[in-house]
């Protein structure tokens, strides 16, 4: 009947409008949020990972490494400490930033826990390999000017890291225990964080510094 025609027209309009909405939806780009875990990691440590390696005989270099770890966390890094006794190549090669606290023992020798690392670095450098080509590094050496080979291992570590492809992010620090080792370290790390300082957002409180991590791969240099 004539009275039913307006209703039929209205229904036709509704069908046309719904079809247009569906067509628009098909052409629209849908943005997918990043997984929650990825977003949490970025928020927890906005500056990403950083490893602090130490070669220590009496414990001073180890304590310095722990100090650097806590400071790195405040700068927004996911920082962890590696005892070089547990060294594996992948512990460094996968890290964007690596710091070293390296003591010299006896007559210019590595500390007991650093022998494996030094042997590995010398071998790789001699072979012309570049395992640290994606890594920025900085070294603080602990020595004593009363000895002939002052800070030999700190100097050697700095040179080897460069030969292995690493990018020196801050100058080599040469601490002198005959004068004031702690003051030398304080001055060096103050300059370090001016270069490596983060966004001003510290890492999350529940993101603790990890200590003594040993990786599983064996590169053949273990004792």
C-alpha positions in Angstrom: 0.0 0.0 0.0 1.0 3.6 -0.2 1.4 3.8 3.6 4.1 1.0 3.5 6.3 2.8 1.0 8.0 5.2 3.5 8.9 2.3 5.7 10.5 0.5 2.7 12.4 3.6 1.8 13.7 4.0 5.3 14.8 0.4 5.4 16.7 0.9 2.1 18.5 4.0 3.5 19.6 2.0 6.6 21.0 -0.8 4.4 22.9 1.7 2.3 24.4 3.4 5.4 25.4 0.1 7.0 27.1 -1.0 3.8 29.1 2.2 3.7 30.3 1.8 7.3 31.5 -1.7 6.6 33.3 -0.5 3.5 35.1 2.2 5.4 36.1 -0.2 8.1 37.7 -2.6 5.6 39.9 0.2 4.3 41.0 1.6 7.6 44.4 0.6 9.0 44.1 -0.9 12.5 47.0 -0.2 14.9 47.9 -3.1 17.1 49.4 -2.3 20.5 52.8 -3.7 21.3 52.8 -6.8 23.6 52.5 -5.9 27.2 55.9 -7.6 28.1 57.7 -5.5 25.5 56.1 -2.3 26.7 57.0 -3.1 30.3 60.6 -3.8 29.4 60.9 -0.5 27.6 59.3 1.4 30.4 61.3 -0.5 33.1 64.7 0.3 31.5 64.3 3.0 28.8 68.1 3.0 28.0 68.3 -0.8 27.4 70.9 -3.3 28.7 74.4 -2.5 30.0 77.0 -4.9 31.4 79.8 -4.1 33.9 82.7 -6.5 33.8 85.3 -6.7 36.5 88.8 -8.2 37.0 89.5 -8.1 40.7 92.0 -9.6 43.1 91.2 -8.0 46.5 87.5 -7.0 45.8 88.0 -3.3 45.0 87.2 -3.6 41.3 84.2 -5.8 42.1 82.9 -3.1 44.5 83.4 -0.5 41.8 81.5 -2.6 39.3 78.6 -2.8 41.7 78.6 0.9 42.2 78.5 1.4 38.5 75.6 -1.0 38.2 73.5 0.9 40.8 74.3 4.2 39.0 73.5 2.7 35.6 70.1 1.7 37.0 69.4 5.2 38.1 70.3 6.4 34.6 67.6 4.1 33.1 69.7 1.0 32.1 69.0 -2.6 32.7 72.4 -3.2 34.2 74.1 -6.3 35.4 77.6 -7.3 36.6 79.8 -10.0 35.1 82.6 -11.6 37.0 85.1 -12.3 34.3 85.7 -15.7 35.8 82.4 -16.5 34.2 83.2 -14.9 30.9 81.7 -16.1 27.6 82.0 -14.3 24.3 78.2 -13.9 23.9 78.2 -12.0 27.3 79.8 -9.1 25.5 79.0 -9.5 21.9 75.3 -9.1 22.6 75.6 -6.0 24.8 75.2 -2.5 23.4 77.2 -1.0 26.2 80.0 -2.6 28.3 82.0 -1.1 31.2 85.1 -2.6 32.7 86.7 -2.2 36.1 90.1 -3.9 35.6 92.8 -4.3 38.3 96.4 -5.1 37.5 98.0 -7.8 39.6 101.7 -8.4 40.4 104.1 -7.4 37.6 101.5 -6.3 35.0 99.4 -9.5 35.1 95.6 -10.0 34.9 93.9 -10.8 38.1 93.1 -14.5 38.6 89.5 -14.1 37.5 90.4 -12.2 34.3 92.9 -14.6 32.7 90.3 -16.3 30.5 89.0 -13.0 29.2 92.4 -11.5 28.4 93.4 -14.7 26.6 90.2 -14.6 24.5 90.6 -10.9 23.7 94.2 -11.3 22.6 93.4 -14.4 20.4 90.4 -12.7 18.7 92.4 -9.5 18.1 95.3 -11.5 16.6 92.8 -13.2 14.3 91.4 -9.9 13.2 87.9 -10.7 14.4 85.5 -8.0 15.5 83.1 -9.5 18.1 82.5 -6.1 19.8 81.6 -4.2 16.6 78.2 -3.4 18.0 79.4 -2.5 21.5 80.3 0.8 23.1 82.8 0.4 25.9 84.7 2.3 28.7 87.4 1.1 31.0 88.6 2.1 34.4 91.9 0.6 35.5 93.0 0.0 39.1 96.8 0.2 39.5 99.6 1.6 41.6 102.4 3.9 40.4 104.8 2.1 42.8 104.8 -0.8 40.3 106.7 -0.7 37.0 103.8 -1.9 34.9 101.3 0.7 36.1 97.7 -0.1 35.1 99.0 -2.5 32.4 95.7 -4.5 32.3 93.4 -1.5 32.3 95.5 -0.1 29.3 95.5 -3.5 27.6 91.7 -4.0 28.0 91.0 -0.6 26.5 93.3 -1.3 23.5 91.9 -4.8 22.9 88.3 -3.6 23.1 89.0 -1.1 20.3 90.8 -3.7 18.2 87.8 -6.0 18.6 85.6 -3.4 16.9 84.3 -1.7 20.0 83.5 2.0 20.1 85.2 3.8 23.0 82.4 5.9 24.6 84.6 7.5 27.3 88.3 7.9 28.0 90.4 5.3 29.8 90.5 5.9 33.6 93.8 5.2 35.4 93.3 4.9 39.1 96.3 5.2 41.3 96.2 3.3 44.7 99.5 5.0 45.7 97.6 8.3 45.9 93.8 8.2 46.0 92.1 5.4 44.1 88.6 6.2 45.2 89.0 9.9 44.2 90.2 8.8 40.7 87.2 6.5 40.3 84.8 9.2 41.5 86.1 11.7 39.0 86.1 9.1 36.1 82.5 8.0 36.7 81.3 11.5 37.0 82.5 12.2 33.5 81.3 8.8 32.3 77.6 9.5 33.2 77.8 12.9 31.5 78.4 10.9 28.3 76.3 7.8 28.9 73.6 9.5 31.0 70.1 8.4 30.4 66.8 10.2 29.8 66.4 11.2 33.4 64.0 8.3 34.0 65.5 5.7 36.3 64.9 2.0 35.8 62.0 0.6 37.7 62.5 -0.1 41.4 61.8 -3.8 40.9 64.5 -4.1 38.2 67.4 -5.1 40.4 71.1 -5.3 39.4 72.0 -8.8 38.5 75.4 -10.2 39.7 77.6 -13.1 38.6 75.6 -14.2 35.6 77.4 -17.0 33.6 76.2 -17.8 30.1 75.9 -21.3 28.8 78.0 -21.2 25.6 81.5 -22.5 25.7 84.0 -20.8 23.4 86.8 -23.1 24.2 88.8 -20.8 26.5 87.5 -22.1 29.8 89.9 -23.8 32.2 
